[in-house]
Amino acid sequence: MKDTIKDLVRQLTAVQGPSGYEGLVCDLIRAQVEPLADVMHVDRLGNLHAVVRGQGGGLRVMVAAHMDEIGLMVTHVDEKGFARFTHVGDLWAATLVGNRFVFPNGAVGVVNVEKYEKRPRVENFDKLYLDLGASDGASWPVRVGDVATFDRSFLDLGTRWVSKAMDDRLGCSILIEVMRRLGDQTPHEIHFVFTVQEELASQGAMTSAFTIQPDLSIALDVTGSGDLPGATPFPVVLGKGPAVRVSDRTTLVHPAVKDWMTRTAEARGIPYQLEVIVGLASDAEKMQRSGAGSAAGVLSVPCRHLHTPSEMVDAGDVEHTVELMVVLLADLVDLEGVG
């Protein structure tokens, strides 16, 4: 019996894959998509390309979800075995005290802050350190340059799922499910790309889009949620469907792509939300600008507590995102000036 999408999310979020070290994640995804793709390869940077040729008559489409997650990298280990570190991707200092990080060799460290007080004020990484439980210098389990990720497992709350690395293993899981449901019933040549190093300015999307030269590109990612206490006003919330992006920090979504997504959702009765965000970006930036450029859009799953050890999503939003993606890719795309 095939894994459900919840099973996929559980498996993929459990694997370590900080930016630049996505190999284990790639191996898991490759095993899932190999039977579904007409052509598959891993490029020099580590992006996994799974191509469905379709029935012909459509566009060359690139759909991307990133495999990497945020993490930390050791910059110094002192004579007592305490490690200093920097962030890999946007890791927020205020979320770290008391959290555990695990290294590929199994070593685990606990983050704390110098002169810990009952309510420590943590604004940067300068005073943070990683306690690796070393008893002396000879037992140091890590060295400079080693990377680690949050040590936090998947939690099923029924209609809500919580885990580290929902950003963007959730998107990867959705792409796998879309490939399963869509099969070859599409007029398009679709390049499903599981990208690397999105958290480091979308390096993988840039090189893969340059190779593919798509007519149309879609980034599948997570986005923030405005339904938290004291949150800055933001219309996207959990449980109201995927978010169709209008613009973000680096990308103005092609208006025809945005209209195509919303028109399709409305025609099929799939709930959706519109988002304009200031502080975030996605793989769409590089897909839109690479080579001759492409008409780019973004479809996002609302997520609470982004870039923390406990990112939360709604199971209904996940299913509606899958449904919308399948419908979008199953038919010819009527985008004026595209293709």
Phi, psi and omega per residue, in radians:
M1 nan 2.364 -3.117
K2 -1.230 2.698 3.100
D3 -1.198 2.482 2.982
T4 -1.291 2.919 -3.132
I5 -1.129 -0.558 3.071
K6 -1.116 -0.701 3.077
D7 -1.066 -0.733 3.122
L8 -1.070 -0.794 3.138
V9 -1.073 -0.757 3.120
R10 -1.044 -0.794 -3.124
Q11 -1.160 -0.798 -3.032
L12 -1.278 -0.607 3.119
T13 -1.253 -0.373 -3.129
A14 -1.309 -0.362 -3.051
V15 -1.514 2.511 3.084
Q16 -1.403 2.372 3.104
G17 -2.895 1.083 3.075
P18 -1.155 2.850 -3.101
S19 -0.885 2.235 -3.126
G20 1.568 -0.137 -3.096
Y21 -2.346 0.877 -3.009
E22 -1.602 0.152 -2.994
G23 -0.982 -0.772 -3.118
L24 -1.154 -0.683 3.093
V25 -1.116 -0.771 3.134
C26 -1.011 -0.735 -3.131
D27 -1.086 -0.732 3.134
L28 -1.143 -0.780 -3.122
I29 -1.160 -0.708 -3.122
R30 -1.024 -0.703 3.125
A31 -1.117 -0.535 -3.133
Q32 -1.373 -0.667 -2.974
V33 -1.694 -0.250 -3.098
E34 -0.968 -0.744 3.123
P35 -1.239 -0.215 -3.029
L36 -1.750 -0.217 -3.017
A37 -1.833 2.568 3.015
D38 -1.371 -0.627 3.115
V39 -2.430 2.474 3.129
M40 -2.571 2.434 3.037
H41 -2.779 2.817 3.030
V42 -1.921 2.189 -3.077
D43 -1.457 -3.114 -3.010
R44 -1.119 -0.499 -3.139
L45 -1.475 -0.324 3.130
G46 1.990 0.014 3.070
N47 -1.172 2.405 3.083
L48 -1.696 2.075 3.127
H49 -1.817 2.159 3.057
A50 -2.164 1.979 -2.982
V51 -1.864 2.265 3.001
V52 -1.935 2.071 -3.015
R53 -1.304 -0.489 3.108
G54 1.266 -2.947 -3.035
Q55 -1.638 -0.157 3.121
G56 1.661 2.781 3.109
G57 1.624 -0.029 -3.107
G58 -1.893 -2.656 -3.090
L59 -1.796 2.924 2.916
R60 -1.573 1.988 -3.008
V61 -2.007 2.370 3.025
M62 -1.993 2.169 3.065
V63 -2.082 2.178 -2.998
A64 -2.198 2.435 2.937
A65 -2.351 2.471 -3.025
H66 -1.664 2.471 -3.087
M67 -1.497 -0.383 -3.002
D68 -1.387 2.805 3.080
E69 -2.311 2.869 3.090
I70 -1.247 2.771 3.130
G71 -2.952 -2.852 3.102
L72 -2.321 2.803 3.108
M73 -2.299 2.296 -3.119
V74 -1.212 2.285 3.118
T75 -1.930 -0.338 -3.125
H76 -2.872 2.504 3.015
V77 -2.195 2.145 -3.069
D78 -1.472 -3.124 -3.028
E79 -1.188 -0.270 3.097
K80 -1.684 -0.031 3.108
G81 1.596 0.173 3.056
F82 -1.523 2.395 -3.034
A83 -1.908 2.423 2.933
R84 -1.684 2.754 -3.030
F85 -2.657 2.878 2.992
T86 -2.156 3.019 -3.087
H87 -1.626 2.601 2.975
V88 -1.992 1.821 -2.937
G89 1.497 -3.104 -3.070
D90 -1.436 1.531 3.083
L91 -1.706 2.236 -3.057
W92 -1.616 2.138 -3.082
A93 -0.998 -0.659 -3.062
A94 -1.163 -0.289 -3.108
T95 -1.662 0.026 -2.888
L96 -1.689 -0.568 -3.014
V97 -1.012 2.189 3.140
G98 1.572 -0.160 3.138
N99 -1.464 2.697 3.122
R100 -1.814 2.503 3.050
F101 -2.169 2.490 -3.121
V102 -2.064 2.446 3.126
F103 -1.725 2.795 3.140
P104 -0.986 -0.486 -3.139
N105 -1.463 0.077 3.122
G106 1.643 -0.173 3.105
A107 -1.116 2.457 -3.132
V108 -2.162 2.386 3.092
G109 -2.214 2.626 3.113
V110 -1.883 2.284 -3.138
V111 -1.492 2.351 2.989
N112 -2.487 3.091 -3.082
V113 -2.171 2.555 3.109
E114 -1.015 2.505 3.105
K115 0.901 0.903 -3.105
Y116 -0.994 2.265 3.076
E117 -2.037 3.076 -3.093
K118 -1.079 -0.643 3.075
R119 -2.230 1.371 -3.079
P120 -1.165 2.432 3.057
R121 -1.712 1.996 -3.058
V122 -2.111 1.946 -3.096
E123 -1.992 -0.341 3.128
N124 -2.620 -3.085 -3.023
F125 -1.593 -0.066 -2.993
D126 -1.043 -0.639 -3.064
K127 -1.775 0.052 -3.138
L128 -1.517 2.610 3.061
Y129 -2.537 2.867 -3.129
L130 -1.991 2.091 3.104
D131 -1.591 1.923 -3.055
L132 -1.643 0.077 3.127
G133 1.244 0.342 -3.125
A134 -1.327 2.404 3.133
S135 -1.561 -0.414 3.095
D136 -2.797 2.997 -3.091
G137 -1.011 -0.565 -3.082
A138 -1.209 -0.305 -3.070
S139 -1.816 0.282 3.104
W140 -0.980 2.161 -3.121
P141 -1.551 -0.156 -3.128
V142 -2.388 2.926 3.084
R143 -2.443 3.012 -3.108
V144 -0.974 2.334 3.138
G145 1.686 -0.238 3.102
D146 -1.214 2.543 -3.115
V147 -1.995 2.671 -3.137
A148 -2.511 2.779 3.099
T149 -2.250 2.893 3.119
F150 -0.947 2.431 3.053
D151 -1.710 1.509 -3.063
R152 -2.634 2.277 -3.037
S153 -1.673 2.908 3.126
F154 -1.199 2.446 3.133
L155 -2.260 2.186 3.126
D156 -1.724 1.950 3.116
L157 -1.773 0.338 -3.116
G158 1.633 -1.715 3.120
T159 -1.430 -0.185 -3.141
R160 -2.159 2.458 3.106
W161 -2.066 2.472 -3.096
V162 -2.272 2.368 3.083
S163 -2.956 2.854 2.849
K164 -1.294 2.742 3.013
A165 1.151 0.321 2.939
M166 -0.949 -0.597 3.035
D167 -1.525 1.717 0.060
D168 -2.286 0.666 3.044
R169 -1.109 -0.441 3.049
L170 -1.104 -0.785 3.100
G171 -1.068 -0.699 3.096
C172 -1.081 -0.748 3.126
S173 -1.103 -0.705 3.116
I174 -1.117 -0.728 3.118
L175 -1.083 -0.700 3.098
I176 -1.064 -0.783 -3.142
E177 -1.155 -0.659 3.088
V178 -1.079 -0.754 3.099
M179 -1.057 -0.693 3.126
R180 -1.101 -0.825 -3.050
R181 -1.322 -0.588 -3.074
L182 -1.357 -0.685 -3.055
G183 1.020 -2.365 3.081
D184 -1.811 0.289 -3.097
Q185 -1.481 1.179 3.117
T186 -2.638 2.550 3.068
P187 -1.421 -0.152 -2.990
H188 -1.653 2.753 2.870
E189 -1.596 1.869 -3.008
I190 -1.849 2.202 3.065
H191 -1.788 1.769 3.038
F192 -1.450 1.994 -3.047
V193 -2.070 2.179 3.067
F194 -1.745 1.811 -2.893
T195 -1.595 2.813 3.078
V196 -1.898 2.765 2.946
Q197 0.991 0.598 3.041
E198 -1.132 -0.634 -3.124
E199 -1.214 -0.175 3.067
L200 -2.003 1.053 3.054
A201 1.154 0.574 3.006
S202 0.943 0.834 -3.128
Q203 -1.095 -0.727 -3.094
G204 -1.174 -0.704 3.135
A205 -1.120 -0.597 -3.128
M206 -1.121 -0.837 -3.090
T207 -1.274 -0.655 -3.120
S208 -1.220 -0.699 3.108
A209 -1.155 -0.625 3.090
F210 -1.065 -0.651 3.126
T211 -1.283 -0.760 -3.032
I212 -1.335 -0.678 -3.045
Q213 0.951 1.058 -3.071
P214 -1.264 2.693 2.955
D215 -1.361 -0.678 -3.061
L216 -2.340 2.374 3.130
S217 -2.361 2.506 -3.139
I218 -2.315 2.197 3.000
A219 -1.633 2.269 3.099
L220 -1.926 2.025 -3.004
D221 -2.565 -2.996 3.000
V222 -1.881 2.848 3.099
T223 -2.439 3.020 -3.115
G224 -1.297 3.078 -3.130
S225 -2.334 2.348 -3.077
G226 -1.676 0.261 -3.069
D227 -1.768 0.404 3.129
L228 -1.683 2.670 3.124
P229 -0.998 2.243 3.085
G230 1.294 0.182 -3.089
A231 -1.210 2.591 3.007
T232 -1.048 2.385 -3.118
P233 -0.901 2.156 -3.077
F234 -2.698 2.174 -2.963
P235 -1.317 -0.153 -3.105
V236 -1.538 2.248 -3.119
V237 -2.412 2.839 3.076
L238 -1.177 2.469 3.013
G239 1.568 0.048 -3.107
K240 -1.980 0.244 3.085
G241 1.718 2.986 -3.135
P242 -1.141 2.763 3.131
A243 -1.770 2.226 3.033
V244 -1.651 2.058 -3.052
R245 -1.377 2.450 3.020
V246 -1.730 -0.794 3.076
S247 -2.813 2.807 3.038
D248 -2.502 -2.816 -3.029
R249 -1.085 -0.518 -3.033
T250 -2.189 -0.156 -2.985
T251 -2.318 2.256 2.889
L252 -1.741 1.926 -3.071
V253 -1.078 2.441 3.094
H254 -0.979 2.131 -3.068
P255 -0.973 -0.627 -3.138
A256 -1.187 -0.565 3.101
V257 -1.215 -0.776 3.101
K258 -1.053 -0.798 -3.137
D259 -1.136 -0.673 3.098
W260 -1.063 -0.758 3.134
M261 -1.132 -0.824 -3.089
T262 -1.227 -0.679 3.129
R263 -1.103 -0.719 3.138
T264 -1.169 -0.762 3.122
A265 -1.055 -0.767 -3.124
E266 -1.137 -0.704 -3.121
A267 -1.141 -0.536 -3.118
R268 -1.733 0.038 3.126
G269 1.220 0.490 3.129
I270 -1.648 2.146 -3.126
P271 -1.157 2.533 3.108
Y272 -2.618 2.901 3.089
Q273 -2.303 2.705 3.060
L274 -1.813 2.490 3.132
E275 -2.367 2.405 2.930
V276 -2.149 2.042 -3.066
I277 -2.163 2.675 -3.047
V278 -1.797 -0.733 -2.927
G279 -1.663 -0.131 -3.049
L280 -1.956 2.787 3.031
A281 -2.388 -3.120 -3.128
S282 -2.695 -3.123 3.082
D283 -1.087 -0.322 -3.117
A284 -1.045 -0.562 -3.136
E285 -0.975 -0.886 -3.073
K286 -1.334 -0.562 3.098
M287 -1.180 -0.615 3.139
Q288 -1.187 -0.559 -2.977
R289 -1.828 -0.197 -3.043
S290 -1.281 2.471 3.101
G291 1.000 -2.253 3.123
A292 -1.391 -0.055 3.140
G293 1.515 2.874 3.112
S294 -2.536 2.784 2.998
A295 -1.306 2.016 -2.968
A296 -2.037 2.530 3.047
G297 -2.436 2.983 -3.138
V298 -2.372 2.280 3.015
L299 -2.072 2.181 -3.001
S300 -2.193 2.595 3.021
V301 -1.711 2.186 3.106
P302 -1.023 2.445 -3.057
C303 -2.538 2.199 3.035
R304 -1.470 2.649 3.004
H305 1.081 0.762 3.135
L306 -0.985 2.485 3.088
H307 1.034 0.641 2.985
T308 -2.187 3.069 3.127
P309 -1.231 -0.202 -3.031
S310 -2.333 1.345 3.105
E311 -1.465 2.336 -3.004
M312 -2.056 2.325 3.081
V313 -2.282 2.909 3.140
D314 -1.808 2.289 -3.088
A315 -1.079 -0.619 3.114
G316 -1.141 -0.679 3.087
D317 -1.094 -0.662 3.130
V318 -1.095 -0.846 -3.137
E319 -1.100 -0.721 3.138
H320 -1.179 -0.539 3.076
T321 -1.174 -0.763 3.086
V322 -1.036 -0.850 -3.109
E323 -1.019 -0.803 -3.108
L324 -1.156 -0.722 3.124
M325 -1.082 -0.745 -3.135
V326 -1.091 -0.804 -3.123
V327 -1.122 -0.726 -3.129
L328 -1.058 -0.690 -3.026
L329 -1.551 -0.175 -3.028
A330 -1.430 -0.346 -3.031
D331 -2.145 2.917 3.030
L332 -1.068 2.577 -3.082
V333 -1.823 2.155 3.121
D334 -1.752 1.487 3.139
L335 -2.086 1.976 -3.111
E336 -1.047 2.184 3.095
G337 1.469 0.064 -3.133
V338 -1.976 2.258 3.054
G339 1.646 nan nan
